Each structure stands twice: as structure tokens, then as C-alpha cells.
Amino acid sequence: MIDPSPAEGTADLRHDWTRVEVEALFALPFNDLIFRAQTAHRRHFAANAVQLSTLLSIKTGGCPEDCAYCPQSASHDSGVAAAKLMEVADVVAQAKAARDAGASRYCMGAAWRSPKDRDLDQVCAMVREVKALGMETCATLGMLTGGQARALKAAGLDYYNHNLDTSEEFYGAIITTRTYADRLDTLAQVQAAGLSVCCGGIVGMGEERADRAGLLLTLANLPQHPESVPINMLVQVEGTKLSGQPPLDPFEFVRTIAVARLLMPASVVRLSAGREGFSDEVQALCFLAGANSIFVGPKLLTTDNPSRDHDEDLFERLGLAPLVPAACS
């Protein structure tokens, strides 16, 4: 494993992007866009280092939200059964296995609209135990109050994931049970508690390029860039509202990665859901465009992920090595 290169200043960090500027980046010739993104990437990160993270569903299914893409929504007949919150010991055992397989960040996800305080106590115990393993910790539990965010911080949580999913304009076509303002409020609570933010979105949900630009514009113009920006390709699951959606051109996905890197050059950009459906060549383009984190392991919450052997083979062929965050080194 190798450490990331130190960032060379923050002179290229902006929070005043305009929609015209962002859409112009998307419209660049592909080679020009990739060259600019790779150049920005090398100013802040080691060129050939990719962080390995593992995501575990600690409470699956039965979610009251109606997110059109999600097989865990109670409003979808996707075959995902509701389950209780996992026991702390079981979560820690899986975290140890992930660490031993090379993961440096461990992410815990629960299908809640927002956690109850009694459940949060158990999650905080998980965070403390996983942190003690020497791993970065991340959780995604739905909306948080300020007190809940502070409790997670005190337990040792490093990152909190709460995606915006898409642009504010397209958001209502995907989710009706939670507003865009609700999501932004949770991000504010998380940042106020001193937690790092993991926030990105999903593409391929039927949105236009303007919506992909709008999502990244909102993230880049936050008072502080999310330290981690996951970009997900929609994984279509039968029984969800978006099953049967026409697939997005993979080059458009790579463009989204590249624009995210240019707008938020010091953030970790994660190639997240959808990797299992990408060819090795598309994944290589994503790394060239500035993606420097992936999820490893057989599952992403409830959907499939590439095998660890395949990832190791791809890394060897591309000359990539695992990145070790400062918190884990």
C-alpha cells in the first residue's frame, strides 16, 4: 500500500462555479476533458493510488422512503426482505475480514429514514469497535439531528454519507418522501459536528446532462467540498420504479467522474455502484478521469460488486496500488 501524495495547496479550490461553466466542462472534447481531469488529480493525489473501501448493510430493507432506484424501499416489491439491525460482534467480524483483505475504510449502511436514538447507541458501538481495528469509519443512516451527528463523532466516526442523488430540479421525479432541503440540512449538521462528508449521486436514472451538471454544481459550491464524492451508476433492480430504464452511455459516466474531479480536485472521487456492469476498459477510463476509490467485496448493500480476484487482476494490469488514508497509516 502507498500513501497519497500531499496536496499542493488549495489555490484551485473554488466554491463559485456557474452552471454555464460546469456544462461547458461536460461539453469538452473527451480527450481534452480527461487530460484536464488527470492533471488536476495529480496536483492532489498520487497518480496510481486507489483507496479500497468495503460497504456493509447493517440494517437491510423495510425503508419508508420511496427512492425510485432503491430495492430496500418498502414501497417496492424487489425481493429484499426487511431485517433487524445486526449485532455489534457480527459487524466487527466482517470488518476484520475486510481489513485483512486490504480495505482501509469500512462503511456501514442502514435502511432508515433517520435513526432512533436507541439504534444509534448500537451503531456507535460498532463505530468504536471498527475504529479500533485501525480503519477509517463511515456510516449512512438517513437524516440526522445535530445531537446524533455529535454522538457519532464522539464514537470515532470519520465520514458520514448522505447523497444528494441528483439535481434539485430532477429530484422530485426520484424521491417524494424527503426534500432536497432535508438532505442539505443533514449535510450541514454533519459538517457542524466536525465529521467529514461523503456525498455524491446516481446517474443513469433518466436525468439529462444538465441534471448531472446541477448535482456536481451544488456539491462544488457547498461552503466546504465533500471530502468524498461517490458517483454511482444506476443498478437496475426488478421491482423498483427505475427497472427497465435505458442505460446511460458509459462515456457520459466517465465525463461525470472527470467533471467531479475538476470541480472538487482535493476530494476523493469514488467509482461506486455499477462497477460490476462496467468493462475493465471503462473502469480504466474512470481511474484516468480521476476516480481514486472503489468499494471491494461481494456486495454493495444489496447489489453485486466485482470479485476481489478480478479487482486485484485489474489493479495489476493497470499498475495501481491501494491508497492508505492518513488516518489509517
N, C-alpha and C positions, 0 to 999 in steps of 0.2 A: 504494500500500500504506500501511497505517496501523499504528502501534504499539499494543499492548494498553494499556489503562488500568492504572495501578499498583493493586495490591491494597490495600484499605483495612483493613489489619490482619488478624489471624488469629483474632479472637475467636469466629468462627463455625465454626472447625475443631474437630471432635470425633473422638475415637477410641474412644468408649464407647457406641456405638449398640446398642440391643437389637433383637432380631428383631421384637418387638411394635411398636416404633416404626417400623421400616422397612416392615413390612406395612401399618401404618396410613397411611403416606405413599402407598403404592401404591393404597390404597382411597379416597383423597380424591376428591371430585368433580373431573372432568377440568379444568375451568376454574380451580378453586382450586389444584390441583397445578401447572398451568402458570404461574399468577401467582406462586406462591411460588418456583418454579424460576427464572423470569426475574428476579425481584427479587434472588435470591442471585447469579445470573450477573452482574448489573450492578454488584454490590459488588466484583467482582474482575476483570472484563474489559470492554473496550469492547463496547457493545451490538451493534454491527453489523460486527464483525470476525471473520473465519473463516480459520484457518490452512490453507494448501494444502500437502499432502504428496504425495509420489509413492513408490510401493512397487514394487520390482523383485525378481523371483525370480532370485537369483544362482546357485542350485543347485536344479534342479527335479526332483521325482519320486523314486521309489525309497525313500521314508522307511520305516524299520522299525516305526514306531509304527502303532497300529491305530485312530486317531481316527475315529469313525464318520462324521464330516462331511467328511473331507479327501480330495480326489481325488488327492493326492500320496502317499497311503499305498500301500505295496507290496502290501497285502492287498486292495486294491480294483482292479477292472477298469474304470477310469474313462476310459481312453484317454490318460492323461497319461504320456508316456514319461520314463524317467529320463535325466537329462542331467548332464554334469560341471560342476564349478564354473567360472563364467565367468572370462574373463581380465580383469585389472585395467583395461586400456585400454578394453575394451568397456563396463564398468560406468561408468567416468568419462565416456565419451562420452554415455551415456544420462542421467547425472546433469546434465551441462551442458545437454542439451536440456530436461530437466525444470526446471532453474533458469531458463532463458530463457523457458519457458512460464509462469513465475510461482510455481513451487513453492519453498518456503523450507526444507522438511525432506525429506530423502531417506532412505528406509527400505530396507534390504537383507535379504532373507529367504532362508534356505537350508533345504531339506527334510532335516534331520539330526535324529537323536535327541539327539546332542551333537557338537560339532565336534572333529575330531582336531587336535592342535597344529599339524601341517604345513599343514592347511587354514586354521587360524586366522591363520597368518602372512600368507597371501594376502588374507584378509578385512581384516586390519589395514592392509595396503597400500591396499586400496580405501577404508577409512575415512579414512586420511590424505589421499588424493587428493580425495575428496569434500569433506572438511572444508576443504581449501584453496580450494575453489570458493566458500566463504562460506556454506555451507548447514549447517543442523542435521543431525546424522547419527544414524541409528537402525539397529539390527540385530536380527534374530530368528533364532537359530541353534540353538534347543533348549536343553538343560540345560548349565550352565556350572559349572566349578570356580572357586574363588576366584582362582587364578592366571590363568585365561583372562579372567575379568572385569577383572582389573587390567591385563592386556595390552591389552584393548580400550579401556579408559580411557586408557592411555598413548598409544594411537594417535590419540586425539581423539574417540572415540565419545561422544555426548551422552546417548542413550537406549538402553535395551535393552528389547525387547518380549518378554514371556513371559506369555501369558494364562492365567488360571485356567479359562477356558471356561464353567464353570457352578458350581453349589453343590457342596460336598463330598459331600452326600447323593446327588446325581444323577450325580456324576462317573463312577462305576463303570459306568453304563449307556452311557457315551460312549467311555471310554478304559480299557483294561486293562493297557497296556504301560508306564505311568508313573503313579505315585501322586500324589495331591493334595499330600502332604508333599514329594515331589520338586520340584513346581512352587514351593511356598513356600520351599524351600531355595535354589533358584536365585534367587528374588527377594531373599532375604537376602544371597546372595553378591554380587549386582549392587549392592544398596544399600551394602554394606560397602566395595565398591570405589570408591564415590563417583559411580556412574552414576545418572542419573535413570531411573525405572521407567516403562515403558509397559505397562499390564496391565489387561485387561478380560475380555470374554467374548462368547459367542454365544447368542442367544436364538432360539426357534423350533425347538428340537431335540426337542420333545416334553416339555419340562420344565413344571412347574407355576409359578404366580406365586410360590409360596413359594421355589422354587429361584432365581428371578431376584432375589428379596429376599435370599436367602442368599449369592449371589455378591457383590452390592453390599455387604452387611454385612461380609463377610470383607475386601473391599478397603478399606472405610472404617475398619475397626478395626485395620488394619496400623499399626505404630508411626509410619510416615510414609505419607501418602496417595500413591498413584502420581501422578506429575506429569502423566501422560497416561492416559486411560481410554477405550480403544476399545470401542464397543458395536456388535457385528456382528449382522445378521440372517442366519440360515442361508441360504446359497445352495445349493440342491439340485443335485447333480451326479449324473447317471445312472451307476450302478455303485458308488456309495457306499452305506453301510448306511442312511443317512437319506434317500435318494431316495424320494419319494412321501410324505414327512411332511406332515400337514395344515398349511397355512400359519398363522402367528401373526397375530392381529388387529393391523393397523398401529397402532391407538391404544394397544395394550399395549406396542408397541415405543417409542412416544413417551413413555409413562409411565416406561419403564425409563430413558430418557435423562433425564427430569426428576428422577427419584429419585437417579440418579447425580450430577446437578448439586447437589442439596440435600445429599447426604451428603459430597461432596467438592467444595465450592464453588470452591476455588482451583485445581483440576485442569483441564487441557484435556480436554474430553469429545469424543471423535471419533465422528462418524457414519461408520461404516466399511463393511464388506461388506454387500451387499444394496441399496445405493442405486440400483443400476440397475433394480431392480424396484419402486421407490417412485415414486409420482406427485410432481409438483412441490409439491402441497399438503401431502403427508405430510412431505417434506423441510423445507418452511417451518415446519411444526409442530415438527419436531426442533430447528431453529435457535431457535425461540421457547422451547423447553423447556431450552435451554442448551447444545446442541451447538455447538462452535466450532472444529471441524477436520474436514476431509474429505480423502480421497485423490482426486487428479486423475490422469488418464492412462487409457489404454485398458484396462489390466488391473490386477487385484489378485491378484498371484501368478499364478493360472491362470484366474480367472473375470473376467467382463466388468465394466466400470465405465462410467458415463455419459461421453459425449463432452465434450471440453473446450469446444466451442462451446455445448453445452447448459448446462454449468455457468456459463459466462460470461453467457449469457442469463438464467439463473435469478438469478444474483447481481445483475444489473442491474435485474431486475424487483422484487427484494426490497430493493434499496438496500444490499447487502452489499459489503464490500471485503476484500481479503486482509490477514490479520494477519501482522505481521513479528515473530517472537520476538526478544527482546533479543540473543540470541547471533548473530543474522543482521543486525541493524541497524547 
